[in-house]
Amino acid sequence: MTANVPPLDGEGERLWSEVAAVFGDPARHDRFVAHCAKEGFLPAAARRYRDWSTAHPEDAVAPKMIQRITFLALQPMAQPRAPVSRRFRPGLLLAVIAVAAVAGALFGMFGGHRGVTP
């Protein structure tokens, strides 16, 4: 079962061709992976390295590149979430309601209408 992986864009294809031409050149790998990370093609990059590793089982570079791509792909999930802004504070709302209730009760007891004056 294979996952549905979108294909590389034109630039990714060009960079992969450079990688495949001289597989031992780390700079070519760096450019290819950086492009794929920036443009959202990490799954396609991983597939290319997996296919290379299958075709060249003696190669040690492809498995390392797959690990690197996996690490890059997981980074957004590893970032700590920003704290949630607490604009609404239930404790403050309850305090305001309590003060309003007490003020209303006091006004009703001492400042309200005291009856009809002749």
Secondary structure as GFF3:
##gff-version 3
##sequence-region A 1 118
A	DSSP	alpha_helix	10	21	.	.	.	ID=ss1
A	DSSP	alpha_helix	26	39	.	.	.	ID=ss2
A	DSSP	alpha_helix	42	55	.	.	.	ID=ss3
A	DSSP	alpha_helix	61	78	.	.	.	ID=ss4
A	DSSP	alpha_helix	90	106	.	.	.	ID=ss5
A	DSSP	pi_helix	107	111	.	.	.	ID=ss6
###
